[in-house]
Amino acid sequence: MTAETKTETTEFVSWFRSVAPYINAFRHKVFVIGFSGEMITDSNFVHFIHDINLLASLGVRLVLVHGARPQIRFRLDESQLETPTVMGMRVTDPAALQCVKESVGRVHHEIAALLSMGLPNSPMANAAIRVTSGNFVTACPQGVIQGVDLMHTGKVRKINAPAIHSRLEQGDVVLISPLGYSPTGEIFNLTMENVATETAIALHAEKLIFLLDAPMPSVNESIAFPRELTVAESKALLKNNKTKPAIPDNTRLSLQSATRACELGVARAHLINRQTDGVILQELFTHNGIGTMITQETLQALRKAKIEDVGGILQLIEPLEAEGILVRRGRELLEIEIDRFAVFEHDGVILGCAALYPFPEENACELACLAIHPDYRDHGHGNRLLKYIENQATTMGIHKLFVLTTRATHWFIEHGFSEVTPAELPKTKKGLYNYQRRSKVLVKQL
């Protein structure tokens, strides 16, 4: 094995191990994925189908909601039909509805055909995906808007969630069109975004994913669109008409829909640019993702550690222990002392920790084991952990905080600590001082 091959193998094994937590977390969860008619015409659409097959094989319960706007527009032009729009919605008269039904039906069957592939020596080999469709969407008319009757242009009234769940539990992939049916037997032309959102809400989906035809706009060359937004932040962004550059209409609609879904119970919504191959895998199986994620609340938390955090803390501190930056702590000791620790987590992953050891007889506390994941340094997380520890100490009525460090002396001085001699340590700590490590001793009056 060459050095290059060995490196590639090591990287592959490391990556494969890193996705295991996501595979376990996503199994049997419901994902609703909405994508446009433009995406279906893209030559890379078949790769998206391969990724859908992969998700299905991992036990994810998938509901696919497709659009058909360009196909409908082409069919209307072909039939020389002109249809007015009101507030961005197309008026669907009986003639236009016929074009809608033809276009949606053609697109629907093309997607079902691709999902049914099973060629040997291809990503779809032995896939055997069962595709289910049906009258899952009950719709009603949009009605008269600004004096114009939108006729067969409608909106979702109800989703038959039990029927969809039944098919998902059987292992089927559910494929839903942007058409809805009324109890009176009428057919309505709906938007993909409306159908996907209401479906995700009705199913209490784990994720609603919109694949966008364009990337999220950058604020400027150096500032990208936020990777994470809470519902409140997303609403503020949508309300701010001064956002520069302006959010494109289609992207705005997806962001509004994603925000509504999270507000009404969907755990998370993702907006990702479909132009990059494998985007859905990159978004779902990497910690940072490549799109924008909307959640009900912030994914970051600063809290007291729990026994379940021991594994995450060990992963964080073991590399620093190996370099001699931190004093080595075994799992058993960490489990015993877990109540002393605070952690900073992001989306369930421990990215920072610190411990507080009180010496009440001398009115002092030791700050120990302050560590931040290398990828998250210089973002203020260490400062937040320090403030948390300081607040804990003052709550205990202690106003003197000391720390021993071999590498971070300047950082602590910048945060209000002063260097002292080991002789000024509390008596019990002084007896444990390791003169071979020669750690610097710093103190801060709180």
C-alpha positions as CSV (number, residue, x, y, z in Angstrom):
1,M,0.0,0.0,0.0
2,T,1.4,3.4,-1.0
3,A,1.6,6.3,1.4
4,E,-1.1,8.1,-0.7
5,T,-3.4,5.1,-0.6
6,K,-2.9,4.7,3.1
7,T,-3.8,8.4,3.7
8,E,-6.9,8.0,1.5
9,T,-7.9,4.9,3.5
10,T,-7.3,6.6,6.8
11,E,-9.4,9.6,5.7
12,F,-12.2,7.3,4.5
13,V,-12.3,5.3,7.7
14,S,-12.2,8.5,9.8
15,W,-15.1,10.0,7.8
16,F,-17.1,6.8,7.9
17,R,-16.8,6.7,11.7
18,S,-17.7,10.4,12.0
19,V,-21.1,9.8,10.2
20,A,-22.1,7.0,12.5
21,P,-23.9,9.3,15.1
22,Y,-25.9,10.9,12.3
23,I,-26.9,7.5,10.9
24,N,-28.1,6.4,14.4
25,A,-29.9,9.7,15.0
26,F,-31.7,9.7,11.6
27,R,-33.0,6.1,11.5
28,H,-36.8,6.0,11.4
29,K,-37.0,9.8,11.4
30,V,-39.3,11.5,8.9
31,F,-37.7,13.9,6.5
32,V,-39.8,15.9,4.0
33,I,-37.8,17.1,1.0
34,G,-39.1,19.8,-1.3
35,F,-37.5,20.5,-4.7
36,S,-38.5,22.5,-7.8
37,G,-39.4,21.6,-11.3
38,E,-36.1,23.3,-12.4
39,M,-34.1,20.7,-10.4
40,I,-35.8,17.9,-12.2
41,T,-34.5,19.1,-15.6
42,D,-30.9,19.3,-14.3
43,S,-28.5,16.6,-15.5
44,N,-27.4,16.1,-11.9
45,F,-30.9,15.2,-10.8
46,V,-30.1,11.5,-11.1
47,H,-27.3,12.0,-8.5
48,F,-29.9,13.4,-6.1
49,I,-32.0,10.2,-6.7
50,H,-28.9,8.2,-5.8
51,D,-28.6,10.2,-2.5
52,I,-32.3,9.6,-1.8
53,N,-31.7,5.8,-2.2
54,L,-28.8,6.1,0.2
55,L,-31.0,7.9,2.8
56,A,-33.7,5.3,2.4
57,S,-31.3,2.4,2.8
58,L,-30.2,4.0,6.1
59,G,-33.7,3.8,7.5
60,V,-34.7,7.4,7.0
61,R,-38.5,7.8,6.3
62,L,-38.7,10.0,3.2
63,V,-41.5,12.2,1.8
64,L,-40.6,13.9,-1.5
65,V,-42.6,16.9,-2.7
66,H,-41.8,18.1,-6.2
67,G,-42.7,21.2,-8.1
68,A,-43.4,21.6,-11.8
69,R,-43.4,25.4,-12.5
70,P,-41.1,25.4,-15.6
71,Q,-42.9,22.4,-17.1
72,I,-46.3,24.1,-16.5
73,R,-45.0,27.3,-18.0
74,F,-43.8,25.5,-21.1
75,R,-47.1,23.7,-21.6
76,L,-49.0,26.9,-21.2
77,D,-46.8,28.6,-23.8
78,E,-47.2,25.6,-26.1
79,S,-51.0,25.9,-25.8
80,Q,-50.7,29.7,-26.3
81,L,-52.5,30.3,-23.0
82,E,-52.0,33.5,-21.1
83,T,-52.7,33.4,-17.4
84,P,-52.6,36.5,-15.2
85,T,-50.9,36.5,-11.8
86,V,-52.1,38.0,-8.5
87,M,-49.6,38.6,-5.7
88,G,-47.3,36.1,-7.3
89,M,-50.0,33.4,-7.7
90,R,-51.0,32.2,-11.2
91,V,-54.7,32.2,-12.0
92,T,-55.6,28.6,-12.9
93,D,-58.7,28.6,-15.1
94,P,-60.1,25.2,-16.5
95,A,-57.8,25.4,-19.6
96,A,-54.7,26.1,-17.5
97,L,-55.7,23.4,-15.1
98,Q,-55.5,20.9,-17.9
99,C,-51.9,22.0,-18.7
100,V,-51.1,21.8,-15.0
101,K,-52.4,18.2,-14.7
102,E,-50.5,17.1,-17.8
103,S,-47.2,18.7,-16.7
104,V,-47.4,17.5,-13.1
105,G,-48.4,14.0,-14.1
106,R,-45.4,13.8,-16.5
107,V,-43.0,15.0,-13.9
108,H,-44.4,12.7,-11.3
109,H,-44.0,9.6,-13.4
110,E,-40.4,10.6,-14.4
111,I,-39.4,10.9,-10.8
112,A,-41.1,7.5,-9.9
113,A,-39.2,5.9,-12.8
114,L,-35.8,7.2,-11.6
115,L,-36.6,6.0,-8.1
116,S,-37.4,2.5,-9.5
117,M,-34.0,2.0,-11.0
118,G,-31.9,-1.0,-9.9
119,L,-29.1,-1.3,-12.4
120,P,-26.2,-3.6,-11.4
121,N,-22.9,-1.8,-10.8
122,S,-24.7,1.5,-10.1
123,P,-25.6,3.4,-6.8
124,M,-29.1,2.0,-7.3
125,A,-28.1,-1.6,-7.4
126,N,-30.5,-3.7,-5.2
127,A,-32.3,-0.5,-4.2
128,A,-35.8,-1.9,-4.7
129,I,-37.4,1.4,-3.6
130,R,-41.2,1.2,-3.4
131,V,-42.8,4.6,-4.4
132,T,-46.2,5.4,-3.0
133,S,-48.4,8.2,-4.1
134,G,-52.1,9.0,-3.4
135,N,-54.7,11.6,-2.6
136,F,-52.9,12.6,0.6
137,V,-53.6,16.3,0.2
138,T,-57.0,17.9,0.7
139,A,-57.1,21.4,-0.8
140,C,-59.4,24.4,-1.0
141,P,-59.5,27.4,-3.3
142,Q,-57.4,30.5,-2.7
143,G,-60.6,32.4,-3.5
144,V,-60.9,36.0,-4.8
145,I,-57.9,38.2,-4.2
146,Q,-57.8,41.9,-5.2
147,G,-61.1,41.3,-7.1
148,V,-59.7,38.4,-9.1
149,D,-61.0,34.8,-8.8
150,L,-58.0,32.5,-8.8
151,M,-60.3,29.6,-9.7
152,H,-58.3,26.3,-9.5
153,T,-55.3,27.9,-7.7
154,G,-55.6,26.5,-4.2
155,K,-53.9,25.9,-0.8
156,V,-53.6,22.9,1.5
157,R,-56.5,22.4,3.7
158,K,-55.5,19.1,5.3
159,I,-52.9,16.4,5.0
160,N,-53.8,12.7,5.6
161,A,-51.0,12.1,8.0
162,P,-52.1,8.6,9.2
163,A,-52.1,7.3,5.6
164,I,-48.6,8.7,4.9
165,H,-47.3,7.3,8.2
166,S,-48.7,3.9,7.3
167,R,-46.8,3.9,4.0
168,L,-43.6,5.2,5.6
169,E,-43.7,2.4,8.3
170,Q,-43.8,-0.1,5.4
171,G,-40.6,1.3,4.1
172,D,-42.0,3.1,1.1
173,V,-40.8,6.5,-0.2
174,V,-43.9,8.8,-0.5
175,L,-43.9,11.0,-3.5
176,I,-46.4,13.9,-3.5
177,S,-47.3,16.3,-6.3
178,P,-48.3,20.0,-6.1
179,L,-51.9,19.0,-6.6
180,G,-54.7,18.8,-4.1
181,Y,-58.2,17.4,-4.2
182,S,-61.4,18.7,-2.6
183,P,-64.3,16.7,-1.0
184,T,-66.4,18.0,-4.0
185,G,-64.1,16.3,-6.5
186,E,-62.2,19.4,-7.7
187,I,-58.5,19.5,-8.4
188,F,-56.4,22.5,-7.3
189,N,-53.0,23.8,-8.4
190,L,-50.8,24.2,-5.3
191,T,-47.3,25.4,-4.6
192,M,-44.6,22.9,-3.8
193,E,-43.6,25.0,-0.8
194,N,-47.1,25.0,0.6
195,V,-47.5,21.2,0.2
196,A,-44.1,20.4,1.7
197,T,-44.6,22.7,4.7
198,E,-48.0,21.5,5.6
199,T,-46.9,17.9,5.1
200,A,-44.0,18.3,7.4
201,I,-46.1,20.0,10.1
202,A,-48.8,17.3,9.9
203,L,-46.3,14.5,10.1
204,H,-44.3,16.2,13.0
205,A,-41.3,15.6,10.8
206,E,-37.8,15.7,12.1
207,K,-36.6,17.8,9.1
208,L,-38.1,19.9,6.3
209,I,-35.5,20.3,3.5
210,F,-35.8,22.8,0.6
211,L,-33.4,22.4,-2.3
212,L,-33.0,25.9,-3.7
213,D,-32.3,26.8,-7.3
214,A,-29.9,29.6,-6.2
215,P,-27.6,30.0,-3.3
216,M,-28.6,31.9,-0.2
217,P,-27.5,35.5,-0.8
218,S,-24.2,36.8,0.8
219,V,-24.4,40.0,2.7
220,N,-21.1,41.0,1.1
221,E,-17.9,39.3,-0.1
222,S,-16.8,38.6,3.5
223,I,-20.1,37.9,5.2
224,A,-22.2,34.9,4.2
225,F,-25.9,34.4,4.9
226,P,-26.3,32.9,8.4
227,R,-25.7,29.2,8.6
228,E,-28.1,29.0,11.5
229,L,-31.3,31.0,12.3
230,T,-33.8,30.7,15.1
231,V,-37.5,31.2,14.2
232,A,-37.2,34.7,15.8
233,E,-34.1,35.6,13.9
234,S,-35.6,34.4,10.6
235,K,-38.8,36.4,11.2
236,A,-36.7,39.5,11.8
237,L,-34.7,38.9,8.7
238,L,-37.8,38.5,6.6
239,K,-39.3,41.6,8.1
240,N,-36.3,43.7,7.4
241,N,-36.9,45.3,4.0
242,K,-33.4,46.8,4.1
243,T,-31.6,43.4,3.9
244,K,-28.8,43.8,1.4
245,P,-28.8,42.1,-1.0
246,A,-32.5,41.5,-1.2
247,I,-33.6,37.9,-0.7
248,P,-34.9,36.5,-4.1
249,D,-38.6,35.8,-4.1
250,N,-38.3,32.0,-4.4
251,T,-35.8,31.9,-1.6
252,R,-37.9,34.2,0.5
253,L,-40.9,31.8,0.0
254,S,-38.8,28.9,1.1
255,L,-37.5,30.7,4.1
256,Q,-41.0,31.8,5.1
257,S,-42.2,28.2,4.7
258,A,-39.3,26.8,6.7
259,T,-39.8,29.3,9.5
260,R,-43.5,28.5,9.7
261,A,-42.8,24.8,9.9
262,C,-40.3,25.2,12.8
263,E,-42.8,27.5,14.5
264,L,-45.4,24.8,14.3
265,G,-43.4,21.8,15.5
266,V,-40.9,20.7,12.9
267,A,-37.6,20.1,14.7
268,R,-35.4,21.7,12.0
269,A,-35.7,23.1,8.5
270,H,-32.8,23.3,6.0
271,L,-32.3,25.6,2.9
272,I,-29.6,24.3,0.7
273,N,-28.3,25.2,-2.8
274,R,-29.0,22.3,-5.1
275,Q,-26.2,23.2,-7.6
276,T,-23.5,21.3,-5.7
277,D,-23.4,17.6,-6.2
278,G,-24.2,15.7,-3.0
279,V,-25.5,18.7,-1.2
280,I,-28.1,16.8,0.8
281,L,-25.4,14.4,2.2
282,Q,-23.0,17.3,3.0
283,E,-25.8,19.1,4.9
284,L,-27.0,16.1,6.8
285,F,-23.8,14.2,7.6
286,T,-21.4,17.0,8.5
287,H,-21.5,19.0,11.7
288,N,-21.3,22.4,10.0
289,G,-23.4,21.6,7.0
290,I,-23.3,23.8,3.8
291,G,-26.7,25.4,3.9
292,T,-28.9,27.4,6.3
293,M,-30.7,25.7,9.1
294,I,-33.7,27.1,11.0
295,T,-34.6,25.9,14.5
296,Q,-37.1,26.9,17.1
297,E,-34.3,27.8,19.6
298,T,-30.6,28.3,19.4
299,L,-28.5,25.1,19.0
300,Q,-25.8,26.4,21.4
301,A,-26.0,25.8,25.1
302,L,-23.7,26.5,28.0
303,R,-24.7,24.3,31.0
304,K,-23.6,22.1,33.8
305,A,-22.2,18.8,32.6
306,K,-24.0,15.5,33.0
307,I,-22.7,12.0,33.2
308,E,-23.7,11.4,29.6
309,D,-21.2,14.1,28.6
310,V,-18.1,12.2,29.8
311,G,-17.4,10.7,26.4
312,G,-17.6,14.0,24.6
313,I,-15.4,15.7,27.2
314,L,-12.8,13.0,26.9
315,Q,-12.7,13.4,23.1
316,L,-12.2,17.1,23.6
317,I,-9.4,17.0,26.2
318,E,-7.4,13.8,25.3
319,P,-5.5,15.5,22.4
320,L,-4.5,18.4,24.8
321,E,-3.5,15.8,27.5
322,A,-1.3,14.1,24.9
323,E,0.5,17.4,24.2
324,G,1.0,18.0,27.9
325,I,-1.2,21.1,27.9
326,L,-3.7,19.6,30.3
327,V,-3.2,17.2,33.2
328,R,-4.4,13.7,32.3
329,R,-7.8,12.6,33.6
330,G,-9.1,9.1,33.1
331,R,-12.7,8.3,32.5
332,E,-13.2,7.1,36.1
333,L,-11.9,10.3,37.6
334,L,-14.0,12.4,35.1
335,E,-17.1,10.4,36.0
336,I,-16.5,11.1,39.7
337,E,-15.9,14.8,39.2
338,I,-18.5,15.4,36.5
339,D,-20.4,17.7,38.8
340,R,-17.5,20.1,38.8
341,F,-17.7,20.6,35.0
342,A,-19.5,22.9,32.7
343,V,-19.8,22.3,28.9
344,F,-20.4,24.3,25.8
345,E,-22.3,22.3,23.3
346,H,-23.6,23.0,19.7
347,D,-26.2,20.7,18.2
348,G,-25.5,18.0,20.8
349,V,-21.7,18.0,20.3
350,I,-19.4,19.0,23.2
351,L,-17.1,21.8,21.9
352,G,-15.9,23.3,25.1
353,C,-15.5,22.5,28.8
354,A,-14.2,23.9,32.1
355,A,-14.2,22.7,35.7
356,L,-14.4,24.5,39.0
357,Y,-12.8,23.2,42.2
358,P,-13.6,25.1,45.4
359,F,-11.3,25.6,48.3
360,P,-13.8,27.2,50.8
361,E,-11.4,27.2,53.8
362,E,-9.3,29.8,51.9
363,N,-12.2,31.5,50.1
364,A,-10.8,30.4,46.7
365,C,-11.7,28.3,43.6
366,E,-9.6,26.7,41.0
367,L,-10.5,27.0,37.3
368,A,-9.3,23.8,35.6
369,C,-9.5,21.9,32.3
370,L,-10.6,24.9,30.2
371,A,-10.6,23.6,26.6
372,I,-12.3,24.6,23.3
373,H,-12.4,22.5,20.2
374,P,-9.7,23.8,17.7
375,D,-12.3,24.6,15.0
376,Y,-14.2,26.9,17.5
377,R,-11.5,28.9,19.0
378,D,-11.3,32.7,18.6
379,H,-15.1,32.9,18.6
380,G,-15.6,34.0,22.2
381,H,-16.6,30.6,23.5
382,G,-13.7,30.4,26.0
383,N,-14.6,33.8,27.3
384,R,-18.2,32.6,27.8
385,L,-17.1,29.5,29.7
386,L,-14.9,31.7,31.9
387,K,-17.8,34.0,32.7
388,Y,-19.9,31.0,33.5
389,I,-17.3,29.7,35.9
390,E,-16.8,33.1,37.5
391,N,-20.6,33.4,38.1
392,Q,-20.6,29.9,39.7
393,A,-17.8,31.0,42.0
394,T,-19.4,34.2,43.1
395,T,-22.7,32.4,43.6
396,M,-20.8,30.2,46.2
397,G,-19.7,33.4,47.9
398,I,-16.1,33.0,46.7
399,H,-14.3,35.9,45.1
400,K,-10.8,34.6,44.3
401,L,-10.3,32.4,41.2
402,F,-6.9,30.9,40.4
403,V,-5.7,28.8,37.5
404,L,-2.5,26.8,36.6
405,T,-1.4,26.8,33.0
406,T,1.6,26.0,30.8
407,R,0.5,27.5,27.5
408,A,-2.3,30.1,27.9
409,T,-0.7,32.6,30.3
410,H,-1.3,35.6,28.1
411,W,-4.9,34.7,27.4
412,F,-5.7,34.6,31.1
413,I,-3.8,37.9,31.7
414,E,-5.9,39.5,29.0
415,H,-9.0,38.3,30.9
416,G,-8.1,39.9,34.2
417,F,-5.7,37.4,35.8
418,S,-2.4,38.3,37.4
419,E,0.6,36.0,37.7
420,V,1.6,35.0,41.2
421,T,4.0,32.4,42.7
422,P,3.1,28.9,43.6
423,A,3.5,29.9,47.3
424,E,0.3,31.9,47.0
425,L,-1.8,28.8,46.2
426,P,-4.2,27.4,48.8
427,K,-2.4,25.2,51.2
428,T,-3.9,21.9,50.0
429,K,-3.3,22.8,46.3
430,K,0.2,23.9,47.1
431,G,1.0,20.5,48.3
432,L,-0.1,19.0,45.0
433,Y,1.8,21.5,42.8
434,N,3.9,19.7,40.2
435,Y,7.3,21.4,40.0
436,Q,8.3,19.4,37.0
437,R,5.4,20.9,34.9
438,R,6.3,24.3,36.2
439,S,2.8,25.6,35.5
440,K,2.3,29.3,35.8
441,V,-0.1,30.4,38.6
442,L,-2.6,33.2,37.9
443,V,-5.2,34.7,40.1
444,K,-8.2,36.9,39.5
445,Q,-10.2,38.7,42.2
446,L,-13.9,38.4,41.3
